[in-house]
Amino acid sequence: MNIESTTDKVANGARNIADNVLQSAQDAVQTTRNVANESLDKAATSVRELRREASPVIDDLATRAQDLATRSIDFCADTGARARRQMQQAADATTRYVVQQPGKSVAIAAAAGAAVTAALLLLSSRRNR
């Protein structure tokens, strides 16, 4: 196995990890949107009922609640987009580093693998006591 092949594998592994994290972030944003939309739908139904029964002060409060919910959804969407950008930047930086420093990248990956293995062995031996 040559260094280019190893470098490609490391780069692909880094991309896969970044893609998985990005997908998780996107899933979290979508879940947040779905929950927020359900909450907005419930709030809209409640607001309609309150408007039939309530005073103008309560109508004003309901409008503020809807505005807050909308801002919250926008904030969550912005946060998700920012997380996606940051994850993409991290993936790009990792890929650049692996391409520019293949030897160091392999050494770092080997050291990280050894550290994880040692930690797992240590945890395993402690559990068996």
Secondary structure, 3 states (H helix, E strand, C coil): CCHHHHHHHHHHHHHHHHHHHHHHHHHHHHHHHHHHHHHHHHHHHHHHHHHHHCCHHHHHHHHHHHHHHHHHHHHHHHHHHHHHHHHHHHHHHHHHHHHHCHHHHHHHHHHHHHHHHHHHHHHHHHHCC
